[in-house]
Amino acid sequence: MLQLHLCRDILDPRFTLGTLRVNGLAFGFTAEDTDRRLGEVGGGVKVPGITAIPLGTYEVMSTWSPKYGRMMPLVCAVPGYAGVRIHSGNGPTDTEGCILPGLLRDPIRGRVGKSRPAVTWLYNAIESAEAAGQRVQLTITRAI
């Protein structure tokens, strides 16, 4: 099994940044929309297009994206969300709940850099795991 672990460690009212590990090894960083659940009893309120997906463990599968016109990793069975992808981008304005990986990050501006090389490597790892018959699992946690 290919295991991806996203740990959200910078929570800002405008963005969420995290670190990404692949099979336990440091890989890079992530940018997402705002994590609206921090400190909110019962989970907080989802605002369409600007709220990060809930913490949890999800299966990831490469599927055809009609929006992007190619195969892309889909984060499956996210409660209250549809079409959550892992794709390139730099900050929350480039996503509507999706996860943006990068090799660099700017915690002041809430952005990641070198997203395309990060995505290329990650897509190759996911495709290789799937070709070998392995499942791909994404666990999202929050730093304490």
N, C-alpha and C positions, 0 to 999 in steps of 0.2 A: 504494500500500500504506500502511495505517495502521500505524505502528511504535510500540510501547510498550516502554519500557526501564525495568526495575526494577533499581536498584542497591542491594543490601543494604549498609547502612553502619553499623548498630548491631546487634551480635550479642551477645545475652545468653543465659544458660542458660534463661531463662524465655520469651523472645520474640525476634523479629527485626523490625527496622524498616528501611525503605528509602526512597529517593526515587524518584519516578515521573516520567518524561519521555514526552511524546507528540509524535512526529515531531521529536524533538530539543529541544523546548521544555519548560521546567520546568512541571510540572503540580501535583504535590503529594507526598504521602507514602503509605507503605504499612505495615501491620502484618501479621505472619504468625506462625505457630508457630515453634518453635525450629529454626534451621538446624543440624542435627546433624552436618554434614559438615566443619565447620571444623577443619582440622588433623588430620583423621583419614584415614590411608592407606586407600584402597579405598572411601571414601565414608561411613563411619559407619553407624549402625543406625537404621532407620525404626521409630518408635514410632507405631502407628496412632492417628490423631486428634490428635497433638501434634507432628508433624514437618513443617517446611516442605518444599515440593517441591524437587527438584534444580535446580541452576543449568542453564541451557540456553536454547534458543530453541524456542518453541511456537507453533502456530497457535491463534488464538482465534476461536470461532464462536458466534453467538447461537443457542441451542437452548432447547427447552422444559425447564424444571426441574420435575420432579414434586414435589420437596420444597418448593419455593417457589411453585409454581402459576403460573409466568409465564416469559416468555422472559428468559434471562440469558446473559452471556458464559461460555462453557465453555473452559477451558484444555485443549487436546486432546493426547492421546498422551503423558501424563506417566508415565514409567516407574514402575510399582509403585503408582500411584494411579488412582482413578476418580472422576469427578464433581467435579473441581476447578473452582470458580467464582470469579469476581470479584464480590463483593457487599459491601453495607454492613455495618458492625460497627466496634467500637472497639479490640478487643484480642484476644489469643490465645484467650481463653475464648469468643469469638464465631466461631471458625473451627475446622475440622478439616482443615487443609491448604490452605484457600482464601486468596485475597488480598483484604485489606480496604483500599481506598483512602480517603484523607482529605485535607483541606486544611490541617490542623494536626497537630502531634504532640507527645507528652509522652515524651521519652526516658527519664525516670526510671521512669515507670509502664508503659512499653511499649505505649502506646496512640496511636491517631489520633483526631482530632476532625473535626467537620463531614464525616462520611462520606457522609451521604445526598446533599448537594449535589455532592460529588465523584463519586459513583456515577451520579447523574442525568446529569451532563455527560459522563462517560466512556461510559455506555451510549448516549447520543445520538451521540457521535462514532463508536462502533463500528457502530451501526445505519446511520448515514449512509454510512460506508465500504462496508459490505456492500451497501447499496442501489445504490451506484455500481459494484458489481462488483469492489471492491477486497478483497484479503486483509487480515487483521489478524494481526500477528505480535507476540509478547511475548518479549523477551529478558531473562533474569534473570542478573545478574552480582553480584559481591561487590566492594566497595571494597577497595583494596589497603591 
